[in-house]
């Protein structure tokens, strides 16, 4: 048998839900009630008085309402134990024909209700104390009550089971040697002496000091047709390379043209020398030289040879 829990508050009960159900099972065995009540956890932002409402039981609906805002989980469970006594009283008919005053201060004006309230305080608190001591005895590591507040019972059980297995198989380690509270020692990037400051934040502070923060100086976008800033150096270098290549190509073209000019001039001189020597070949031979043979002889001579022969002919003619 479990208790139905309706959490209508802002309080996260995942950390204590299993504890509430365990307390309910313990109380049911002790008080012997037959039907489980409905537990409503509620928030009331106006319930801020030091003597404000904590909990109440509705005998007609068999429901318990607990106000949880700003309360310790242990205090919430103590109120639950108190109201479970009223639930037992209701099943025993003690709420039937309740006479007299039942509003604020009823414990002072209604003897019957005062007796019921006295019973709830005594038995409810002792029931909770006995359950708490027994639970701690069975679960010695739960003595750190902050763990209940920060860790779900499921996670706590898994952690404890893991510790027991580690010890059994020889994997245990001294957790006290882990210095988890040691302060971080990051590099002082921005030079402000704060070594606990994360590196990313320090880098941002450094950029702001140097005036290079992107938030303070957004990058200027290039206009249409302009070269983006991040590509200007590259384009400038490329342009220089192209100009250098163009100069080299121009020099090569000039050299080629000069060579072509020299070759042409040489060919012209050679032809000129050949024409001047054609008759000389006929004069030195016993018979007229064949034209093809004459041309072949002239073609085989270099410019220097042709020039020398021509000068020799000119001296002879003089």
C-alpha positions as protocol buffer text, in pm:
chain_id: "A"
residue {
  index: 1
  type: UNK
  ca { x: 0 y: 0 z: 0 }
}
residue {
  index: 2
  type: UNK
  ca { x: 131 y: 343 z: -95 }
}
residue {
  index: 3
  type: UNK
  ca { x: 12 y: 693 z: -31 }
}
residue {
  index: 4
  type: UNK
  ca { x: -114 y: 904 z: -322 }
}
residue {
  index: 5
  type: UNK
  ca { x: 91 y: 1227 z: -337 }
}
residue {
  index: 6
  type: UNK
  ca { x: -42 y: 1531 z: -522 }
}
residue {
  index: 7
  type: UNK
  ca { x: 234 y: 1788 z: -548 }
}
residue {
  index: 8
  type: UNK
  ca { x: 61 y: 2120 z: -615 }
}
residue {
  index: 9
  type: UNK
  ca { x: 358 y: 2324 z: -493 }
}
residue {
  index: 10
  type: UNK
  ca { x: 681 y: 2462 z: -637 }
}
residue {
  index: 11
  type: UNK
  ca { x: 877 y: 2220 z: -419 }
}
residue {
  index: 12
  type: UNK
  ca { x: 1064 y: 1937 z: -598 }
}
residue {
  index: 13
  type: UNK
  ca { x: 977 y: 1620 z: -406 }
}
residue {
  index: 14
  type: UNK
  ca { x: 1191 y: 1379 z: -608 }
}
residue {
  index: 15
  type: UNK
  ca { x: 1453 y: 1395 z: -333 }
}
residue {
  index: 16
  type: UNK
  ca { x: 1218 y: 1293 z: -51 }
}
residue {
  index: 17
  type: UNK
  ca { x: 932 y: 1105 z: -221 }
}
residue {
  index: 18
  type: UNK
  ca { x: 1078 y: 763 z: -135 }
}
residue {
  index: 19
  type: UNK
  ca { x: 1134 y: 876 z: 223 }
}
residue {
  index: 20
  type: UNK
  ca { x: 770 y: 990 z: 252 }
}
residue {
  index: 21
  type: UNK
  ca { x: 647 y: 650 z: 127 }
}
residue {
  index: 22
  type: UNK
  ca { x: 881 y: 469 z: 366 }
}
residue {
  index: 23
  type: UNK
  ca { x: 751 y: 677 z: 658 }
}
residue {
  index: 24
  type: UNK
  ca { x: 393 y: 606 z: 547 }
}
residue {
  index: 25
  type: UNK
  ca { x: 455 y: 227 z: 549 }
}
residue {
  index: 26
  type: UNK
  ca { x: 613 y: 248 z: 896 }
}
residue {
  index: 27
  type: UNK
  ca { x: 321 y: 455 z: 1032 }
}
residue {
  index: 28
  type: UNK
  ca { x: 57 y: 224 z: 882 }
}
residue {
  index: 29
  type: UNK
  ca { x: 211 y: -74 z: 1061 }
}
residue {
  index: 30
  type: UNK
  ca { x: 221 y: 118 z: 1389 }
}
residue {
  index: 31
  type: UNK
  ca { x: -123 y: 284 z: 1378 }
}
residue {
  index: 32
  type: UNK
  ca { x: -304 y: 13 z: 1183 }
}
residue {
  index: 33
  type: UNK
  ca { x: -523 y: 232 z: 959 }
}
residue {
  index: 34
  type: UNK
  ca { x: -694 y: 47 z: 674 }
}
residue {
  index: 35
  type: UNK
  ca { x: -721 y: 307 z: 397 }
}
residue {
  index: 36
  type: UNK
  ca { x: -441 y: 533 z: 280 }
}
residue {
  index: 37
  type: UNK
  ca { x: -505 y: 908 z: 292 }
}
residue {
  index: 38
  type: UNK
  ca { x: -432 y: 1145 z: 2 }
}
residue {
  index: 39
  type: UNK
  ca { x: -136 y: 1374 z: 60 }
}
residue {
  index: 40
  type: UNK
  ca { x: -152 y: 1723 z: -94 }
}
residue {
  index: 41
  type: UNK
  ca { x: 161 y: 1937 z: -95 }
}
residue {
  index: 42
  type: UNK
  ca { x: 71 y: 2301 z: -156 }
}
residue {
  index: 43
  type: UNK
  ca { x: 229 y: 2645 z: -181 }
}
residue {
  index: 44
  type: UNK
  ca { x: 78 y: 2960 z: -33 }
}
residue {
  index: 45
  type: UNK
  ca { x: 275 y: 3279 z: -100 }
}
residue {
  index: 46
  type: UNK
  ca { x: 62 y: 3464 z: 155 }
}
residue {
  index: 47
  type: UNK
  ca { x: 142 y: 3215 z: 431 }
}
residue {
  index: 48
  type: UNK
  ca { x: 449 y: 3406 z: 547 }
}
residue {
  index: 49
  type: UNK
  ca { x: 374 y: 3456 z: 917 }
}
residue {
  index: 50
  type: UNK
  ca { x: 616 y: 3290 z: 1163 }
}
residue {
  index: 51
  type: UNK
  ca { x: 304 y: 3131 z: 1317 }
}
residue {
  index: 52
  type: UNK
  ca { x: 136 y: 3056 z: 984 }
}
residue {
  index: 53
  type: UNK
  ca { x: -29 y: 2734 z: 867 }
}
residue {
  index: 54
  type: UNK
  ca { x: 179 y: 2416 z: 846 }
}
residue {
  index: 55
  type: UNK
  ca { x: -74 y: 2134 z: 781 }
}
residue {
  index: 56
  type: UNK
  ca { x: -430 y: 2014 z: 839 }
}
residue {
  index: 57
  type: UNK
  ca { x: -641 y: 1698 z: 800 }
}
residue {
  index: 58
  type: UNK
  ca { x: -981 y: 1680 z: 625 }
}
residue {
  index: 59
  type: UNK
  ca { x: -1180 y: 1390 z: 778 }
}
residue {
  index: 60
  type: UNK
  ca { x: -1452 y: 1405 z: 511 }
}
residue {
  index: 61
  type: UNK
  ca { x: -1212 y: 1350 z: 218 }
}
residue {
  index: 62
  type: UNK
  ca { x: -947 y: 1161 z: 415 }
}
residue {
  index: 63
  type: UNK
  ca { x: -685 y: 1400 z: 284 }
}
residue {
  index: 64
  type: UNK
  ca { x: -378 y: 1562 z: 438 }
}
residue {
  index: 65
  type: UNK
  ca { x: -265 y: 1906 z: 324 }
}
residue {
  index: 66
  type: UNK
  ca { x: 88 y: 2026 z: 402 }
}
residue {
  index: 67
  type: UNK
  ca { x: 224 y: 2374 z: 328 }
}
residue {
  index: 68
  type: UNK
  ca { x: 582 y: 2328 z: 205 }
}
residue {
  index: 69
  type: UNK
  ca { x: 713 y: 2676 z: 121 }
}
residue {
  index: 70
  type: UNK
  ca { x: 1050 y: 2744 z: 286 }
}
residue {
  index: 71
  type: UNK
  ca { x: 1043 y: 2431 z: 501 }
}
residue {
  index: 72
  type: UNK
  ca { x: 1307 y: 2168 z: 562 }
}
residue {
  index: 73
  type: UNK
  ca { x: 1213 y: 1824 z: 419 }
}
residue {
  index: 74
  type: UNK
  ca { x: 1244 y: 1674 z: 767 }
}
residue {
  index: 75
  type: UNK
  ca { x: 991 y: 1923 z: 903 }
}
residue {
  index: 76
  type: UNK
  ca { x: 752 y: 1841 z: 618 }
}
residue {
  index: 77
  type: UNK
  ca { x: 770 y: 1470 z: 703 }
}
residue {
  index: 78
  type: UNK
  ca { x: 717 y: 1543 z: 1073 }
}
residue {
  index: 79
  type: UNK
  ca { x: 392 y: 1723 z: 985 }
}
residue {
  index: 80
  type: UNK
  ca { x: 292 y: 1424 z: 772 }
}
residue {
  index: 81
  type: UNK
  ca { x: 345 y: 1189 z: 1067 }
}
residue {
  index: 82
  type: UNK
  ca { x: 131 y: 1419 z: 1288 }
}
residue {
  index: 83
  type: UNK
  ca { x: -158 y: 1420 z: 1042 }
}
residue {
  index: 84
  type: UNK
  ca { x: -141 y: 1041 z: 999 }
}
residue {
  index: 85
  type: UNK
  ca { x: -243 y: 1014 z: 1366 }
}
residue {
  index: 86
  type: UNK
  ca { x: -553 y: 1224 z: 1286 }
}
residue {
  index: 87
  type: UNK
  ca { x: -621 y: 986 z: 995 }
}
residue {
  index: 88
  type: UNK
  ca { x: -614 y: 693 z: 1236 }
}
residue {
  index: 89
  type: UNK
  ca { x: -843 y: 886 z: 1472 }
}
residue {
  index: 90
  type: UNK
  ca { x: -1085 y: 945 z: 1184 }
}
residue {
  index: 91
  type: UNK
  ca { x: -1101 y: 573 z: 1099 }
}
residue {
  index: 92
  type: UNK
  ca { x: -1171 y: 506 z: 1468 }
}
residue {
  index: 93
  type: UNK
  ca { x: -1467 y: 749 z: 1461 }
}
residue {
  index: 94
  type: UNK
  ca { x: -1314 y: 1013 z: 1685 }
}
residue {
  index: 95
  type: UNK
  ca { x: -1424 y: 1291 z: 1446 }
}
residue {
  index: 96
  type: UNK
  ca { x: -1789 y: 1188 z: 1465 }
}
residue {
  index: 97
  type: UNK
  ca { x: -2015 y: 1436 z: 1639 }
}
residue {
  index: 98
  type: UNK
  ca { x: -1732 y: 1672 z: 1726 }
}
residue {
  index: 99
  type: UNK
  ca { x: -1898 y: 1941 z: 1935 }
}
residue {
  index: 100
  type: UNK
  ca { x: -1785 y: 2280 z: 2049 }
}
residue {
  index: 101
  type: UNK
  ca { x: -1539 y: 2516 z: 1887 }
}
residue {
  index: 102
  type: UNK
  ca { x: -1330 y: 2374 z: 1597 }
}
residue {
  index: 103
  type: UNK
  ca { x: -1178 y: 2694 z: 1454 }
}
residue {
  index: 104
  type: UNK
  ca { x: -860 y: 2877 z: 1558 }
}
residue {
  index: 105
  type: UNK
  ca { x: -773 y: 2799 z: 1920 }
}
residue {
  index: 106
  type: UNK
  ca { x: -989 y: 2484 z: 1929 }
}
residue {
  index: 107
  type: UNK
  ca { x: -726 y: 2307 z: 2143 }
}
residue {
  index: 108
  type: UNK
  ca { x: -798 y: 2561 z: 2417 }
}
residue {
  index: 109
  type: UNK
  ca { x: -1178 y: 2558 z: 2400 }
}
residue {
  index: 110
  type: UNK
  ca { x: -1274 y: 2201 z: 2297 }
}
residue {
  index: 111
  type: UNK
  ca { x: -1161 y: 1930 z: 2543 }
}
residue {
  index: 112
  type: UNK
  ca { x: -1226 y: 1645 z: 2297 }
}
residue {
  index: 113
  type: UNK
  ca { x: -1025 y: 1804 z: 2019 }
}
residue {
  index: 114
  type: UNK
  ca { x: -756 y: 1901 z: 2269 }
}
residue {
  index: 115
  type: UNK
  ca { x: -720 y: 1535 z: 2366 }
}
residue {
  index: 116
  type: UNK
  ca { x: -699 y: 1434 z: 1997 }
}
residue {
  index: 117
  type: UNK
  ca { x: -439 y: 1702 z: 1932 }
}
residue {
  index: 118
  type: UNK
  ca { x: -234 y: 1594 z: 2234 }
}
residue {
  index: 119
  type: UNK
  ca { x: -238 y: 1238 z: 2105 }
}
residue {
  index: 120
  type: UNK
  ca { x: -131 y: 1351 z: 1756 }
}
residue {
  index: 121
  type: UNK
  ca { x: 161 y: 1553 z: 1889 }
}
residue {
  index: 122
  type: UNK
  ca { x: 286 y: 1277 z: 2118 }
}
residue {
  index: 123
  type: UNK
  ca { x: 232 y: 974 z: 1895 }
}
residue {
  index: 124
  type: UNK
  ca { x: 307 y: 1154 z: 1567 }
}
residue {
  index: 125
  type: UNK
  ca { x: 640 y: 1296 z: 1686 }
}
residue {
  index: 126
  type: UNK
  ca { x: 747 y: 969 z: 1851 }
}
residue {
  index: 127
  type: UNK
  ca { x: 645 y: 772 z: 1542 }
}
residue {
  index: 128
  type: UNK
  ca { x: 855 y: 1002 z: 1326 }
}
residue {
  index: 129
  type: UNK
  ca { x: 1150 y: 982 z: 1570 }
}
residue {
  index: 130
  type: UNK
  ca { x: 1139 y: 601 z: 1580 }
}
residue {
  index: 131
  type: UNK
  ca { x: 1116 y: 580 z: 1202 }
}
residue {
  index: 132
  type: UNK
  ca { x: 1405 y: 828 z: 1161 }
}
residue {
  index: 133
  type: UNK
  ca { x: 1633 y: 643 z: 1405 }
}
residue {
  index: 134
  type: UNK
  ca { x: 1556 y: 308 z: 1241 }
}
residue {
  index: 135
  type: UNK
  ca { x: 1612 y: 444 z: 892 }
}
residue {
  index: 136
  type: UNK
  ca { x: 1946 y: 597 z: 990 }
}
residue {
  index: 137
  type: UNK
  ca { x: 2052 y: 271 z: 1156 }
}
residue {
  index: 138
  type: UNK
  ca { x: 1978 y: 80 z: 836 }
}
residue {
  index: 139
  type: UNK
  ca { x: 2135 y: 351 z: 621 }
}
residue {
  index: 140
  type: UNK
  ca { x: 2426 y: 496 z: 823 }
}
residue {
  index: 141
  type: UNK
  ca { x: 2555 y: 711 z: 536 }
}
residue {
  index: 142
  type: UNK
  ca { x: 2237 y: 916 z: 528 }
}
residue {
  index: 143
  type: UNK
  ca { x: 2344 y: 1101 z: 843 }
}
residue {
  index: 144
  type: UNK
  ca { x: 2449 y: 1387 z: 616 }
}
residue {
  index: 145
  type: UNK
  ca { x: 2102 y: 1537 z: 580 }
}
residue {
  index: 146
  type: UNK
  ca { x: 2217 y: 1787 z: 317 }
}
residue {
  index: 147
  type: UNK
  ca { x: 2259 y: 1491 z: 85 }
}
residue {
  index: 148
  type: UNK
  ca { x: 1886 y: 1418 z: 117 }
}
residue {
  index: 149
  type: UNK
  ca { x: 1817 y: 1773 z: 12 }
}
residue {
  index: 150
  type: UNK
  ca { x: 2050 y: 1771 z: -287 }
}
residue {
  index: 151
  type: UNK
  ca { x: 2039 y: 1410 z: -408 }
}
residue {
  index: 152
  type: UNK
  ca { x: 1741 y: 1194 z: -498 }
}
residue {
  index: 153
  type: UNK
  ca { x: 1699 y: 874 z: -297 }
}
residue {
  index: 154
  type: UNK
  ca { x: 1744 y: 671 z: -616 }
}
residue {
  index: 155
  type: UNK
  ca { x: 2080 y: 836 z: -688 }
}
residue {
  index: 156
  type: UNK
  ca { x: 2182 y: 801 z: -326 }
}
residue {
  index: 157
  type: UNK
  ca { x: 2100 y: 427 z: -325 }
}
residue {
  index: 158
  type: UNK
  ca { x: 2295 y: 377 z: -647 }
}
residue {
  index: 159
  type: UNK
  ca { x: 2593 y: 562 z: -502 }
}
residue {
  index: 160
  type: UNK
  ca { x: 2587 y: 363 z: -179 }
}
residue {
  index: 161
  type: UNK
  ca { x: 2555 y: 35 z: -371 }
}
residue {
  index: 162
  type: UNK
  ca { x: 2850 y: 138 z: -586 }
}
residue {
  index: 163
  type: UNK
  ca { x: 3060 y: 214 z: -276 }
}
residue {
  index: 164
  type: UNK
  ca { x: 2979 y: -125 z: -124 }
}
residue {
  index: 165
  type: UNK
  ca { x: 3071 y: -306 z: -446 }
}
residue {
  index: 166
  type: UNK
  ca { x: 3394 y: -107 z: -475 }
}
residue {
  index: 167
  type: UNK
  ca { x: 3495 y: -205 z: -122 }
}
residue {
  index: 168
  type: UNK
  ca { x: 3407 y: -571 z: -182 }
}
residue {
  index: 169
  type: UNK
  ca { x: 3609 y: -596 z: -502 }
}
residue {
  index: 170
  type: UNK
  ca { x: 3900 y: -386 z: -375 }
}
residue {
  index: 171
  type: UNK
  ca { x: 3832 y: -74 z: -582 }
}
residue {
  index: 172
  type: UNK
  ca { x: 3770 y: 157 z: -288 }
}
residue {
  index: 173
  type: UNK
  ca { x: 3950 y: 490 z: -264 }
}
residue {
  index: 174
  type: UNK
  ca { x: 3982 y: 758 z: 2 }
}
residue {
  index: 175
  type: UNK
  ca { x: 3749 y: 1033 z: -116 }
}
residue {
  index: 176
  type: UNK
  ca { x: 3885 y: 1264 z: 153 }
}
residue {
  index: 177
  type: UNK
  ca { x: 4210 y: 1285 z: -44 }
}
residue {
  index: 178
  type: UNK
  ca { x: 4027 y: 1445 z: -334 }
}
residue {
  index: 179
  type: UNK
  ca { x: 4062 y: 1819 z: -290 }
}
residue {
  index: 180
  type: UNK
  ca { x: 3743 y: 1923 z: -470 }
}
residue {
  index: 181
  type: UNK
  ca { x: 3733 y: 2257 z: -290 }
}
residue {
  index: 182
  type: UNK
  ca { x: 4071 y: 2370 z: -420 }
}
residue {
  index: 183
  type: UNK
  ca { x: 4044 y: 2705 z: -594 }
}
residue {
  index: 184
  type: UNK
  ca { x: 4126 y: 2711 z: -968 }
}
residue {
  index: 185
  type: UNK
  ca { x: 4461 y: 2852 z: -1076 }
}
residue {
  index: 186
  type: UNK
  ca { x: 4410 y: 2976 z: -1432 }
}
residue {
  index: 187
  type: UNK
  ca { x: 4671 y: 3176 z: -1630 }
}
residue {
  index: 188
  type: UNK
  ca { x: 4638 y: 3551 z: -1574 }
}
residue {
  index: 189
  type: UNK
  ca { x: 4562 y: 3632 z: -1940 }
}
residue {
  index: 190
  type: UNK
  ca { x: 4436 y: 3987 z: -1892 }
}
residue {
  index: 191
  type: UNK
  ca { x: 4694 y: 4079 z: -1627 }
}
residue {
  index: 192
  type: UNK
  ca { x: 4443 y: 4175 z: -1356 }
}
residue {
  index: 193
  type: UNK
  ca { x: 4587 y: 3928 z: -1101 }
}
residue {
  index: 194
  type: UNK
  ca { x: 4267 y: 3719 z: -1086 }
}
residue {
  index: 195
  type: UNK
  ca { x: 4368 y: 3355 z: -1136 }
}
residue {
  index: 196
  type: UNK
  ca { x: 4022 y: 3223 z: -1052 }
}
residue {
  index: 197
  type: UNK
  ca { x: 3876 y: 3397 z: -1357 }
}
residue {
  index: 198
  type: UNK
  ca { x: 3802 y: 3159 z: -1649 }
}
residue {
  index: 199
  type: UNK
  ca { x: 4038 y: 3196 z: -1945 }
}
residue {
  index: 200
  type: UNK
  ca { x: 3754 y: 3278 z: -2187 }
}
residue {
  index: 201
  type: UNK
  ca { x: 3641 y: 3571 z: -1971 }
}
residue {
  index: 202
  type: UNK
  ca { x: 4000 y: 3691 z: -1923 }
}
residue {
  index: 203
  type: UNK
  ca { x: 4057 y: 3690 z: -2301 }
}
residue {
  index: 204
  type: UNK
  ca { x: 3742 y: 3894 z: -2349 }
}
residue {
  index: 205
  type: UNK
  ca { x: 3854 y: 4145 z: -2086 }
}
residue {
  index: 206
  type: UNK
  ca { x: 4194 y: 4170 z: -2252 }
}
residue {
  index: 207
  type: UNK
  ca { x: 4039 y: 4249 z: -2591 }
}
residue {
  index: 208
  type: UNK
  ca { x: 3820 y: 4515 z: -2435 }
}
residue {
  index: 209
  type: UNK
  ca { x: 4124 y: 4677 z: -2271 }
}
residue {
  index: 210
  type: UNK
  ca { x: 4314 y: 4678 z: -2599 }
}
residue {
  index: 211
  type: UNK
  ca { x: 4018 y: 4824 z: -2783 }
}
residue {
  index: 212
  type: UNK
  ca { x: 3987 y: 4522 z: -3009 }
}
residue {
  index: 213
  type: UNK
  ca { x: 3661 y: 4389 z: -2874 }
}
residue {
  index: 214
  type: UNK
  ca { x: 3422 y: 4297 z: -3152 }
}
residue {
  index: 215
  type: UNK
  ca { x: 3136 y: 4431 z: -2942 }
}
residue {
  index: 216
  type: UNK
  ca { x: 3302 y: 4775 z: -2923 }
}
residue {
  index: 217
  type: UNK
  ca { x: 3445 y: 4775 z: -3278 }
}
residue {
  index: 218
  type: UNK
  ca { x: 3227 y: 4581 z: -3517 }
}
residue {
  index: 219
  type: UNK
  ca { x: 3402 y: 4492 z: -3840 }
}
residue {
  index: 220
  type: UNK
  ca { x: 3332 y: 4736 z: -4121 }
}
residue {
  index: 221
  type: UNK
  ca { x: 3168 y: 4558 z: -4412 }
}
residue {
  index: 222
  type: UNK
  ca { x: 3315 y: 4610 z: -4758 }
}
residue {
  index: 223
  type: UNK
  ca { x: 3105 y: 4807 z: -5003 }
}
residue {
  index: 224
  type: UNK
  ca { x: 2989 y: 4653 z: -5326 }
}
residue {
  index: 225
  type: UNK
  ca { x: 3285 y: 4613 z: -5559 }
}
residue {
  index: 226
  type: UNK
  ca { x: 3541 y: 4656 z: -5278 }
}
residue {
  index: 227
  type: UNK
  ca { x: 3777 y: 4386 z: -5160 }
}
residue {
  index: 228
  type: UNK
  ca { x: 3688 y: 4257 z: -4808 }
}
residue {
  index: 229
  type: UNK
  ca { x: 3946 y: 4363 z: -4540 }
}
residue {
  index: 230
  type: UNK
  ca { x: 4042 y: 4005 z: -4461 }
}
residue {
  index: 231
  type: UNK
  ca { x: 4137 y: 3944 z: -4830 }
}
residue {
  index: 232
  type: UNK
  ca { x: 4321 y: 4267 z: -4903 }
}
residue {
  index: 233
  type: UNK
  ca { x: 4667 y: 4144 z: -4804 }
}
residue {
  index: 234
  type: UNK
  ca { x: 4622 y: 3831 z: -5011 }
}
residue {
  index: 235
  type: UNK
  ca { x: 4501 y: 4022 z: -5317 }
}
residue {
  index: 236
  type: UNK
  ca { x: 4783 y: 4276 z: -5278 }
}
residue {
  index: 237
  type: UNK
  ca { x: 5043 y: 3997 z: -5274 }
}
residue {
  index: 238
  type: UNK
  ca { x: 4879 y: 3830 z: -5572 }
}
residue {
  index: 239
  type: UNK
  ca { x: 4886 y: 4157 z: -5765 }
}
residue {
  index: 240
  type: UNK
  ca { x: 5260 y: 4198 z: -5700 }
}
residue {
  index: 241
  type: UNK
  ca { x: 5323 y: 3844 z: -5822 }
}
residue {
  index: 242
  type: UNK
  ca { x: 5126 y: 3914 z: -6140 }
}
residue {
  index: 243
  type: UNK
  ca { x: 5318 y: 4236 z: -6202 }
}
residue {
  index: 244
  type: UNK
  ca { x: 5648 y: 4056 z: -6152 }
}
residue {
  index: 245
  type: UNK
  ca { x: 5544 y: 3781 z: -6392 }
}
residue {
  index: 246
  type: UNK
  ca { x: 5433 y: 4042 z: -6648 }
}
residue {
  index: 247
  type: UNK
  ca { x: 5772 y: 4217 z: -6626 }
}
residue {
  index: 248
  type: UNK
  ca { x: 5955 y: 3888 z: -6674 }
}
residue {
  index: 249
  type: UNK
  ca { x: 5735 y: 3800 z: -6971 }
}
residue {
  index: 250
  type: UNK
  ca { x: 5798 y: 4145 z: -7125 }
}
residue {
  index: 251
  type: UNK
  ca { x: 6174 y: 4100 z: -7087 }
}
residue {
  index: 252
  type: UNK
  ca { x: 6155 y: 3757 z: -7248 }
}
residue {
  index: 253
  type: UNK
  ca { x: 5949 y: 3895 z: -7538 }
}
residue {
  index: 254
  type: UNK
  ca { x: 6203 y: 4178 z: -7588 }
}
residue {
  index: 255
  type: UNK
  ca { x: 6491 y: 3932 z: -7591 }
}
residue {
  index: 256
  type: UNK
  ca { x: 6310 y: 3710 z: -7842 }
}
residue {
  index: 257
  type: UNK
  ca { x: 6237 y: 4008 z: -8067 }
}
residue {
  index: 258
  type: UNK
  ca { x: 6601 y: 4118 z: -8042 }
}
residue {
  index: 259
  type: UNK
  ca { x: 6718 y: 3772 z: -8133 }
}
residue {
  index: 260
  type: UNK
  ca { x: 6473 y: 3757 z: -8425 }
}
residue {
  index: 261
  type: UNK
  ca { x: 6598 y: 4096 z: -8540 }
}
residue {
  index: 262
  type: UNK
  ca { x: 6960 y: 3983 z: -8520 }
}
residue {
  index: 263
  type: UNK
  ca { x: 6881 y: 3663 z: -8707 }
}
residue {
  index: 264
  type: UNK
  ca { x: 6697 y: 3857 z: -8976 }
}
residue {
  index: 265
  type: UNK
  ca { x: 6983 y: 4103 z: -9010 }
}
residue {
  index: 266
  type: UNK
  ca { x: 7227 y: 3814 z: -9033 }
}
residue {
  index: 267
  type: UNK
  ca { x: 7017 y: 3648 z: -9299 }
}
residue {
  index: 268
  type: UNK
  ca { x: 6998 y: 3974 z: -9494 }
}
residue {
  index: 269
  type: UNK
  ca { x: 7377 y: 4019 z: -9473 }
}
residue {
  index: 270
  type: UNK
  ca { x: 7431 y: 3662 z: -9580 }
}
residue {
  index: 271
  type: UNK
  ca { x: 7208 y: 3704 z: -9884 }
}
residue {
  index: 272
  type: UNK
  ca { x: 7385 y: 4028 z: -9970 }
}
residue {
  index: 273
  type: UNK
  ca { x: 7724 y: 3856 z: -9950 }
}
residue {
  index: 274
  type: UNK
  ca { x: 7596 y: 3562 z: -10154 }
}
residue {
  index: 275
  type: UNK
  ca { x: 7486 y: 3790 z: -10439 }
}
residue {
  index: 276
  type: UNK
  ca { x: 7827 y: 3956 z: -10449 }
}
residue {
  index: 277
  type: UNK
  ca { x: 8009 y: 3624 z: -10472 }
}
residue {
  index: 278
  type: UNK
  ca { x: 7801 y: 3445 z: -10733 }
}
residue {
  index: 279
  type: UNK
  ca { x: 8009 y: 3588 z: -11021 }
}
residue {
  index: 280
  type: UNK
  ca { x: 8335 y: 3516 z: -10839 }
}
residue {
  index: 281
  type: UNK
  ca { x: 8263 y: 3144 z: -10841 }
}
residue {
  index: 282
  type: UNK
  ca { x: 8234 y: 3151 z: -11218 }
}
residue {
  index: 283
  type: UNK
  ca { x: 8560 y: 3343 z: -11260 }
}
residue {
  index: 284
  type: UNK
  ca { x: 8765 y: 3107 z: -11043 }
}
residue {
  index: 285
  type: UNK
  ca { x: 8632 y: 2790 z: -11207 }
}
residue {
  index: 286
  type: UNK
  ca { x: 8751 y: 2652 z: -11543 }
}
residue {
  index: 287
  type: UNK
  ca { x: 8396 y: 2630 z: -11654 }
}
residue {
  index: 288
  type: UNK
  ca { x: 8067 y: 2784 z: -11558 }
}
residue {
  index: 289
  type: UNK
  ca { x: 7947 y: 2650 z: -11223 }
}
residue {
  index: 290
  type: UNK
  ca { x: 7601 y: 2494 z: -11209 }
}
residue {
  index: 291
  type: UNK
  ca { x: 7353 y: 2724 z: -11035 }
}
residue {
  index: 292
  type: UNK
  ca { x: 7238 y: 2457 z: -10785 }
}
residue {
  index: 293
  type: UNK
  ca { x: 7594 y: 2372 z: -10693 }
}
residue {
  index: 294
  type: UNK
  ca { x: 7679 y: 2741 z: -10668 }
}
residue {
  index: 295
  type: UNK
  ca { x: 7387 y: 2797 z: -10428 }
}
residue {
  index: 296
  type: UNK
  ca { x: 7485 y: 2494 z: -10222 }
}
residue {
  index: 297
  type: UNK
  ca { x: 7841 y: 2623 z: -10185 }
}
residue {
  index: 298
  type: UNK
  ca { x: 7722 y: 2968 z: -10084 }
}
residue {
  index: 299
  type: UNK
  ca { x: 7472 y: 2827 z: -9828 }
}
residue {
  index: 300
  type: UNK
  ca { x: 7744 y: 2624 z: -9660 }
}
residue {
  index: 301
  type: UNK
  ca { x: 7958 y: 2931 z: -9590 }
}
residue {
  index: 302
  type: UNK
  ca { x: 7924 y: 3133 z: -9268 }
}
residue {
  index: 303
  type: UNK
  ca { x: 7871 y: 3507 z: -9263 }
}
residue {
  index: 304
  type: UNK
  ca { x: 8236 y: 3559 z: -9166 }
}
residue {
  index: 305
  type: UNK
  ca { x: 8357 y: 3345 z: -9457 }
}
residue {
  index: 306
  type: UNK
  ca { x: 8125 y: 3519 z: -9699 }
}
residue {
  index: 307
  type: UNK
  ca { x: 8235 y: 3861 z: -9571 }
}
residue {
  index: 308
  type: UNK
  ca { x: 8604 y: 3772 z: -9603 }
}
residue {
  index: 309
  type: UNK
  ca { x: 8557 y: 3637 z: -9956 }
}
residue {
  index: 310
  type: UNK
  ca { x: 8364 y: 3943 z: -10056 }
}
residue {
  index: 311
  type: UNK
  ca { x: 8640 y: 4177 z: -9925 }
}
residue {
  index: 312
  type: UNK
  ca { x: 8897 y: 3971 z: -10117 }
}
residue {
  index: 313
  type: UNK
  ca { x: 8690 y: 4010 z: -10434 }
}
residue {
  index: 314
  type: UNK
  ca { x: 8657 y: 4384 z: -10383 }
}
residue {
  index: 315
  type: UNK
  ca { x: 9037 y: 4423 z: -10348 }
}
residue {
  index: 316
  type: UNK
  ca { x: 9087 y: 4220 z: -10663 }
}
residue {
  index: 317
  type: UNK
  ca { x: 8842 y: 4434 z: -10856 }
}
residue {
  index: 318
  type: UNK
  ca { x: 9030 y: 4746 z: -10756 }
}
